[in-house]
Amino acid sequence: MTIFSKIIAGEIPCYKIAEDEKFFAFLDINPVQWGHTLVVPKKETDYIFDIEDKDIADMMIFAKKVAEGIKKAIPCRKVGMAVLGLEVPHAHIHLIPLTNEGDMDFKHKVEDPTPEKMAETAAAIAAMI
Ligand code: 5GP
């Protein structure tokens, strides 16, 4: 069971944004920007491009809804999307609010993401979905 499956199962806490029957969205614990969100399929697959066509299409539609919520809740020009998957072997899409090109830099981290501010951020996004 991956760490993301444990989060989806409620065994590990997270700052939840949204879920449906196939997908789950929650804040990245180590955000690159405020509102940095992960979209994860409930079915475990390591590599995103091993996901079946219908499921990856549905994942994109779910991510789009979440991105629209992020765009409404977090001041930014656009919401960017990235797939790395180098750390956690459970496919996921990173959604990151962007104002400048450098805002997608994964070496940059939000300073002091307190539990209060993370909970507030997740609630603000969730309210827009
Ligand atoms: P990647 O696999 O895309 O290279 O990176 C995994 C991402 O998942 C990282 O941005 C990391 O901060 C995030 N992450 C790793 N473990 C946890 C966790 O337990 N909870 C949450 N919310 N995010 C995590």
Residues whose N, C-alpha, C, O or C-beta is under 5 A from the ligand:
A	BS01	5GP	I3 L27 D28 I29 N30 L84 G85 L86 E87 V88
